Amino acid sequence: MPQGNRPFSCEGSVAARILPDGRISDFGFFVSAPPSAQVFASDIPEDKSLALEYSPLDPRAWSVLLASRILHVRQLEIQAAPLREPHSAGVEAGLLPDVRIRDDSGRLVSDDWRHLSRAIEQRFGDDDRHPVLYPERLKREIDELDRIIDNDLIDGLFSIIYATSQPGDDSLGQHDRDFLHGAQTHAVLRRVFYARLGWLDDVLSRRRYLLGDDLTDADLHLFGVLLTLDIGYRSAFPAPDAAIVDYPNLWEYAKRIYAIEGLVNNDERIAIGLLPDEHGLYAEPWGPVAFTETVESIAAAWRSTNPQITGNS
């Protein structure tokens, strides 16, 4: 918030800048680093043990993580990976590890996070035994929603975080520099981000999930954003900005998925800060949880959601 005539600084919590490799385009948007190995279902071996490397702090990781759990892919060992050291000196927050699958020889199968969940479904899904996350009749709609979520929400979220540290002109004072070179871009990117959330909240006012009564791959992509925003990345947003708890349909939807038994494990809840560790302490990997005017504690609101639902509910 502006203090008198002093312009708003968009500088957020340093710890909130837990980011992947990527770059900023000429238009100011974050662009994820291209995958080293794109993925097709036929590229995923069915006769080898596989390992999924990911961070629970990463909104990109949750689609393939949830797909593998919903489909009970026994060949896939799930391995949480630590943050990597940043490339630049003086940057305090670490880099997110790549979301990638390796085979039992250590060979990279794919790090194509945008498409891994669909490839997992196509390779290991069985219509007779498992829920279908990427059905033929909905492929076009799922592809369209995945592109929107990946570009406008996931990469859009990372764009906002990058904009909090826009360097600017050294001849200006710090607050002027933040305002002129960071806050304007920051505000525009936040409007795009919140416009998409508002649109999805309206979609969910008429449906249980994005495309009807059953989970699809698009829901898995969206859930990662909702889970990591409120108690994580939002600490880099101005305090008056909305949280997921401010969108009634998105909030009920997020809690519904979060409550499905077996989709989010206790180690991940501890890493994110939703359960205490063995010492009774709650992790704050993104820094202190952001304030919101609508609930006393965002983290407590998430913690109150208990995993009691089973199956594809």
Backbone hydrogen bonds in HBPLUS format (Angstrom, degrees):
<---DONOR---> <-ACCEPTOR-->    atom                        ^
c    i                          cat <-CA-CA->   ^        H-A-AA   ^      H-
h    n   atom  resd res      DA  || num        DHA   H-A  angle D-A-AA Bond
n    s   type  num  typ     dist DA aas  dist angle  dist       angle   num
A0006-ARG N   A0003-GLN O   2.90 MM   3  5.22 154.7  1.96 136.5 135.4     1
A0016-ALA N   A0013-SER O   3.00 MM   3  5.26 141.7  2.15 102.6 114.0     2
A0017-ARG N   A0014-VAL O   3.02 MM   3  5.69 161.6  2.06 118.0 123.8     3
A0018-ILE N   A0016-ALA O   2.83 MM   2  5.60 140.2  1.99 100.1  90.3     4
A0096-LEU N   A0019-LEU O   2.69 MM  77  5.45 160.7  1.73 128.6 135.5     5
A0033-ALA N   A0021-ASP O   3.23 MM  12  5.62 157.1  2.28 126.0 121.0     6
A0023-ARG N   A0031-VAL O   2.99 MM   8  5.33 154.5  2.06 142.0 149.6     7
A0031-VAL N   A0023-ARG O   2.69 MM   8  5.33 158.0  1.74 165.6 170.4     8
A0025-SER N   A0029-PHE O   2.78 MM   4  5.36 168.9  1.79 155.6 156.0     9
A0028-GLY N   A0025-SER O   3.00 MM   3  5.27 164.5  2.02 113.2 116.2    10
A0043-ASP N   A0040-PHE O   2.76 MM   3  5.29 151.5  1.84 117.9 127.4    11
A0044-ILE N   A0041-ALA O   3.15 MM   3  5.65 160.4  2.19 113.7 119.4    12
A0104-ASP N   A0049-SER O   2.91 MM  55  5.22 106.0  2.48 162.9 161.7    13
A0050-LEU N   A0075-GLN O   2.71 MM  25  5.72 173.9  1.72 158.5 156.3    14
A0077-GLU N   A0050-LEU O   2.71 MM  27  6.04 170.5  1.72 148.9 148.7    15
A0051-ALA N   A0102-ARG O   2.87 MM  51  5.29 152.6  1.94 151.1 156.8    16
A0102-ARG N   A0051-ALA O   2.93 MM  51  5.29 155.5  1.99 147.3 154.4    17
A0052-LEU N   A0077-GLU O   2.77 MM  25  6.13 157.5  1.82 154.7 161.6    18
A0079-GLN N   A0052-LEU O   2.78 MM  27  5.81 172.7  1.79 167.3 166.8    19
A0053-GLU N   A0100-ARG O   2.84 MM  47  5.41 169.9  1.85 167.2 169.9    20
A0100-ARG N   A0053-GLU O   3.17 MM  47  5.41 157.0  2.22 142.9 150.0    21
A0054-TYR N   A0079-GLN O   3.28 MM  25  6.61 148.3  2.38 150.5 154.0    22
A0081-ALA N   A0054-TYR O   2.63 MM  27  5.48 160.0  1.66 160.7 163.4    23
A0058-ASP N   A0055-SER O   3.09 MM   3  5.45 164.0  2.11 118.6 121.0    24
A0061-ALA N   A0058-ASP O   3.12 MM   3  5.55 148.9  2.22 112.8 120.7    25
A0065-LEU N   A0061-ALA O   3.17 MM   4  6.24 159.9  2.21 153.6 159.2    26
A0066-LEU N   A0062-TRP O   2.90 MM   4  5.83 168.5  1.91 144.8 147.9    27
A0067-ALA N   A0063-SER O   2.99 MM   4  6.06 157.0  2.04 142.1 149.5    28
A0068-SER N   A0064-VAL O   3.01 MM   4  6.07 160.8  2.05 144.8 149.1    29
A0069-ARG N   A0065-LEU O   3.23 MM   4  6.50 145.2  2.36 139.6 148.8    30
A0070-ILE N   A0066-LEU O   2.82 MM   4  6.00 165.8  1.84 160.4 164.0    31
A0071-LEU N   A0067-ALA O   2.98 MM   4  5.99 157.3  2.03 147.8 153.9    32
A0073-VAL N   A0068-SER O   3.04 MM   5  5.31 168.7  2.05 154.2 157.7    33
A0072-HIS N   A0069-ARG O   3.23 MM   3  4.91 153.3  2.31  93.8 101.7    34
A0076-LEU N   A0073-VAL O   3.22 MM   3  5.72 161.3  2.26 112.2 117.9    35
A0084-ARG N   A0095-LEU O   2.71 MM  11  4.88 165.1  1.74 151.8 152.3    36
A0095-LEU N   A0084-ARG O   2.88 MM  11  4.88 153.8  1.95 134.0 139.6    37
A0091-VAL N   A0088-SER O   3.41 MM   3  5.87 159.9  2.46 128.0 127.9    38
A0101-ILE N   A0110-SER O   2.86 MM   9  5.52 157.9  1.91 159.9 167.1    39
A0109-VAL N   A0101-ILE O   2.75 MM   8  5.44 157.1  1.80 148.7 154.8    40
A0110-SER N   A0101-ILE O   3.31 MM   9  5.52 155.0  2.38 139.8 144.0    41
A0103-ASP N   A0107-ARG O   2.94 MM   4  5.48 152.5  2.02 148.1 156.1    42
A0106-GLY N   A0103-ASP O   2.91 MM   3  5.38 164.2  1.93 120.3 124.9    43
A0113-TRP N   A0111-ASP O   3.06 MM   2  5.68 126.3  2.36 107.2  91.9    44
A0115-HIS N   A0112-ASP O   3.00 MM   3  5.81 149.1  2.10 124.9 132.0    45
A0116-LEU N   A0112-ASP O   3.08 MM   4  5.96 128.7  2.35 152.7 164.9    46
A0119-ALA N   A0115-HIS O   3.06 MM   4  6.31 159.7  2.11 155.1 161.3    47
A0120-ILE N   A0116-LEU O   2.89 MM   4  6.10 156.4  1.94 153.0 159.3    48
A0121-GLU N   A0117-SER O   3.03 MM   4  6.27 158.9  2.08 145.3 150.7    49
A0122-GLN N   A0118-ARG O   2.93 MM   4  6.18 164.1  1.95 151.2 155.3    50
A0123-ARG N   A0119-ALA O   2.89 MM   4  5.99 144.2  2.02 143.9 153.6    51
A0124-PHE N   A0120-ILE O   2.84 MM   4  5.82 165.6  1.87 153.5 157.5    52
A0125-GLY N   A0121-GLU O   2.76 MM   4  4.74 142.9  1.89 131.6 138.1    53
A0129-ARG N   A0126-ASP O   2.94 MM   3  5.56 145.7  2.06 119.7 128.9    54
A0130-HIS N   A0126-ASP O   2.84 MM   4  5.53 164.3  1.87 176.4 172.1    55
A0217-ASP N   A0133-LEU O   2.74 MM  84  5.00 148.1  1.84 145.5 135.1    56
A0138-LEU N   A0135-PRO O   3.04 MM   3  5.55 152.1  2.12 113.7 121.9    57
A0139-LYS N   A0136-GLU O   3.40 MM   3  5.33 170.4  2.41 105.4 108.2    58
A0142-ILE N   A0138-LEU O   2.86 MM   4  6.03 163.8  1.89 164.1 169.5    59
A0143-ASP N   A0139-LYS O   2.86 MM   4  5.98 167.0  1.88 153.7 157.4    60
A0144-GLU N   A0140-ARG O   3.06 MM   4  6.25 157.7  2.11 145.8 151.7    61
A0145-LEU N   A0141-GLU O   2.97 MM   4  6.20 163.2  2.00 149.5 153.8    62
A0146-ASP N   A0142-ILE O   2.78 MM   4  5.94 164.6  1.80 157.8 162.5    63
A0147-ARG N   A0143-ASP O   3.04 MM   4  6.22 157.2  2.10 145.7 151.1    64
A0148-ILE N   A0144-GLU O   3.14 MM   4  6.43 159.4  2.18 147.1 152.4    65
A0149-ILE N   A0145-LEU O   2.88 MM   4  6.11 172.3  1.89 160.7 162.3    66
A0150-ASP N   A0146-ASP O   2.82 MM   4  5.86 167.8  1.84 152.2 156.4    67
A0151-ASN N   A0147-ARG O   2.91 MM   4  5.84 161.9  1.95 145.6 151.1    68
A0152-ASP N   A0148-ILE O   2.82 MM   4  5.50 149.0  1.91 143.5 152.7    69
A0153-LEU N   A0149-ILE O   3.08 MM   4  4.99 138.9  2.26 117.3 128.9    70
A0154-ILE N   A0149-ILE O   2.90 MM   5  6.31 161.9  1.93 161.6 167.6    71
A0155-ASP N   A0150-ASP O   2.88 MM   5  6.11 168.3  1.89 151.8 155.5    72
A0157-LEU N   A0153-LEU O   2.77 MM   4  5.55 144.9  1.89 127.2 135.1    73
A0158-PHE N   A0154-ILE O   3.14 MM   4  6.49 162.4  2.17 150.0 154.0    74
A0159-SER N   A0155-ASP O   2.85 MM   4  6.07 144.0  1.98 142.1 152.8    75
A0160-ILE N   A0156-GLY O   3.09 MM   4  6.39 152.0  2.18 145.7 151.5    76
A0161-ILE N   A0157-LEU O   3.12 MM   4  6.48 157.4  2.17 149.4 155.4    77
A0162-TYR N   A0158-PHE O   2.96 MM   4  6.19 161.6  1.99 150.0 154.6    78
A0163-ALA N   A0159-SER O   2.96 MM   4  6.17 149.1  2.06 143.6 152.4    79
A0164-THR N   A0161-ILE O   3.19 MM   3  5.44 148.0  2.29 102.7 111.7    80
A0165-SER N   A0162-TYR O   3.12 MM   3  5.85 166.2  2.14 119.3 123.7    81
A0172-LEU N   A0169-ASP O   3.11 MM   3  5.79 165.5  2.14 120.4 124.8    82
A0177-ARG N   A0173-GLY O   2.79 MM   4  5.96 160.4  1.83 159.4 166.0    83
A0178-ASP N   A0174-GLN O   2.94 MM   4  6.20 162.8  1.97 152.9 156.7    84
A0179-PHE N   A0175-HIS O   3.05 MM   4  6.20 158.6  2.10 143.5 149.5    85
A0180-LEU N   A0176-ASP O   2.85 MM   4  5.98 178.6  1.85 160.7 161.2    86
A0181-HIS N   A0177-ARG O   2.96 MM   4  5.72 160.8  2.00 147.7 153.7    87
A0182-GLY N   A0178-ASP O   2.89 MM   4  4.90 134.7  2.10 123.7 132.5    88
A0183-ALA N   A0178-ASP O   2.71 MM   5  6.02 153.3  1.78 154.3 162.2    89
A0186-HIS N   A0182-GLY O   2.83 MM   4  5.87 162.7  1.86 156.8 162.6    90
A0187-ALA N   A0183-ALA O   2.82 MM   4  5.91 156.1  1.87 146.3 151.1    91
A0188-VAL N   A0184-GLN O   3.11 MM   4  6.38 161.9  2.15 149.9 154.2    92
A0189-LEU N   A0185-THR O   2.97 MM   4  6.17 169.9  1.98 160.0 162.3    93
A0190-ARG N   A0186-HIS O   3.02 MM   4  6.18 152.1  2.10 144.5 152.4    94
A0191-ARG N   A0187-ALA O   3.03 MM   4  6.29 148.6  2.13 144.8 152.8    95
A0192-VAL N   A0188-VAL O   3.18 MM   4  6.57 156.8  2.24 151.1 156.2    96
A0193-PHE N   A0189-LEU O   3.04 MM   4  6.25 164.9  2.06 149.1 153.5    97
A0194-TYR N   A0190-ARG O   2.86 MM   4  6.02 170.6  1.87 155.5 157.5    98
A0195-ALA N   A0191-ARG O   2.89 MM   4  5.93 145.0  2.01 141.7 151.5    99
A0196-ARG N   A0192-VAL O   3.16 MM   4  6.44 154.8  2.23 148.7 153.7   100
A0197-LEU N   A0193-PHE O   3.15 MM   4  6.52 156.3  2.21 145.4 152.2   101
A0198-GLY N   A0194-TYR O   2.89 MM   4  6.06 159.3  1.93 146.7 152.1   102
A0199-TRP N   A0195-ALA O   2.99 MM   4  6.22 153.1  2.07 144.3 151.5   103
A0200-LEU N   A0196-ARG O   2.95 MM   4  6.19 163.6  1.98 153.0 156.9   104
A0201-ASP N   A0197-LEU O   2.85 MM   4  6.06 150.8  1.93 147.5 156.2   105
A0202-ASP N   A0198-GLY O   3.08 MM   4  6.32 149.0  2.18 141.1 148.6   106
A0203-VAL N   A0199-TRP O   2.98 MM   4  6.35 155.1  2.05 147.5 154.6   107
A0204-LEU N   A0200-LEU O   2.95 MM   4  6.18 158.6  2.00 149.3 154.4   108
A0205-SER N   A0202-ASP O   3.07 MM   3  5.07 150.9  2.16  99.6 108.7   109
A0206-ARG N   A0203-VAL O   3.24 MM   3  5.95 165.8  2.27 115.3 119.7   110
A0209-TYR N   A0212-GLY O   2.81 MM   3  5.26 150.3  1.90 165.6 171.9   111
A0212-GLY N   A0209-TYR O   3.28 MM   3  5.26 176.0  2.28 109.3 110.2   112
A0219-ASP N   A0216-THR O   3.06 MM   3  5.51 128.9  2.33 109.8 121.5   113
A0220-LEU N   A0217-ASP O   3.13 MM   3  5.19 121.5  2.49  96.7 111.0   114
A0221-HIS N   A0217-ASP O   3.20 MM   4  6.57 150.0  2.30 149.7 157.2   115
A0222-LEU N   A0218-ALA O   3.12 MM   4  6.38 158.0  2.17 148.3 154.0   116
A0223-PHE N   A0219-ASP O   2.94 MM   4  6.07 157.6  1.99 150.0 155.6   117
A0225-VAL N   A0222-LEU O   3.05 MM   3  5.51 129.6  2.31 111.3 123.4   118
A0226-LEU N   A0222-LEU O   3.24 MM   4  6.59 163.5  2.27 155.7 159.9   119
A0227-LEU N   A0223-PHE O   2.90 MM   4  6.05 162.7  1.93 160.5 164.5   120
A0228-THR N   A0224-GLY O   3.28 MM   4  6.24 157.7  2.33 137.9 143.0   121
A0229-LEU N   A0225-VAL O   3.02 MM   4  5.90 128.1  2.30 147.4 159.0   122
A0233-TYR N   A0228-THR O   3.06 MM   5  6.49 151.0  2.14 154.7 156.7   123
A0232-GLY N   A0229-LEU O   3.15 MM   3  5.02 147.1  2.26  99.8 109.7   124
A0234-ARG N   A0229-LEU O   2.99 MM   5  5.37 157.2  2.04 149.0 145.6   125
A0235-SER N   A0232-GLY O   3.25 MM   3  6.28 174.5  2.25 129.1 130.8   126
A0236-ALA N   A0233-TYR O   3.03 MM   3  5.93 168.0  2.04 127.4 129.9   127
A0237-PHE N   A0234-ARG O   2.90 MM   3  5.12 165.4  1.92 114.8 118.2   128
A0241-ASP N   A0238-PRO O   3.05 MM   3  5.72 158.7  2.10 122.9 129.5   129
A0246-ASP N   A0243-ALA O   2.88 MM   3  5.37 157.5  1.93 113.4 121.0   130
A0247-TYR N   A0244-ILE O   2.97 MM   3  5.46 168.4  1.99 119.7 123.4   131
A0251-TRP N   A0247-TYR O   2.83 MM   4  5.85 161.1  1.86 166.4 172.7   132
A0252-GLU N   A0248-PRO O   3.13 MM   4  6.23 163.4  2.15 141.1 145.0   133
A0253-TYR N   A0249-ASN O   3.02 MM   4  6.06 157.1  2.07 142.4 149.5   134
A0254-ALA N   A0250-LEU O   2.78 MM   4  5.94 159.2  1.82 148.8 154.4   135
A0255-LYS N   A0251-TRP O   2.99 MM   4  6.18 164.5  2.02 149.9 153.8   136
A0256-ARG N   A0252-GLU O   2.95 MM   4  6.09 147.8  2.06 140.6 149.8   137
A0257-ILE N   A0253-TYR O   3.10 MM   4  6.43 158.3  2.15 152.7 156.6   138
A0258-TYR N   A0254-ALA O   2.92 MM   4  6.05 165.7  1.94 151.9 156.8   139
A0259-ALA N   A0255-LYS O   2.95 MM   4  5.97 139.3  2.12 140.9 150.0   140
A0260-ILE N   A0257-ILE O   3.09 MM   3  5.42 161.6  2.13 110.9 116.8   141
A0309-ILE N   A0259-ALA O   3.25 MM  50  5.89 154.4  2.32 140.8 143.2   142
A0263-LEU N   A0260-ILE O   3.27 MM   3  6.04 166.8  2.29 143.0 142.8   143
A0261-GLU N   A0309-ILE O   2.52 MM  48  5.58 176.3  1.52 172.2 171.2   144
A0269-ARG N   A0265-ASN O   3.03 MM   4  6.40 153.1  2.11 147.5 156.0   145
A0270-ILE N   A0266-ASN O   2.90 MM   4  6.12 153.0  1.97 148.5 155.1   146
A0271-ALA N   A0267-ASP O   2.96 MM   4  6.19 159.7  2.00 144.9 150.6   147
A0272-ILE N   A0268-GLU O   2.95 MM   4  6.09 154.7  2.02 149.4 155.2   148
A0273-GLY N   A0269-ARG O   2.98 MM   4  5.97 140.8  2.14 136.6 147.1   149
A0274-LEU N   A0269-ARG O   2.64 MM   5  4.80 152.7  1.71 156.8 154.5   150
A0275-LEU N   A0269-ARG O   3.21 MM   6  5.36 134.4  2.43 111.1 106.7   151
A0277-ASP N   A0281-LEU O   2.82 MM   4  5.47 155.9  1.87 146.5 149.7   152
A0280-GLY N   A0277-ASP O   2.89 MM   3  5.25 165.0  1.91 119.0 121.9   153
A0287-GLY N   A0284-GLU O   2.93 MM   3  5.00 161.5  1.96 112.2 117.6   154
A0301-ALA N   A0297-SER O   3.03 MM   4  6.25 148.7  2.13 142.3 150.8   155
A0301-ALA N   A0298-ILE O   3.07 MM   3  5.05 117.3  2.48  94.4 110.1   156
A0302-TRP N   A0298-ILE O   3.06 MM   4  6.44 154.2  2.13 154.3 160.3   157
A0303-ARG N   A0299-ALA O   2.89 MM   4  6.16 157.9  1.94 148.4 155.5   158
A0304-SER N   A0300-ALA O   3.00 MM   4  6.14 134.7  2.21 141.5 151.7   159
A0305-THR N   A0302-TRP O   3.07 MM   3  5.59 164.2  2.09 115.8 120.8   160
A0308-GLN N   A0306-ASN O   2.96 MM   2  5.85 110.2  2.47 117.1 100.8   161
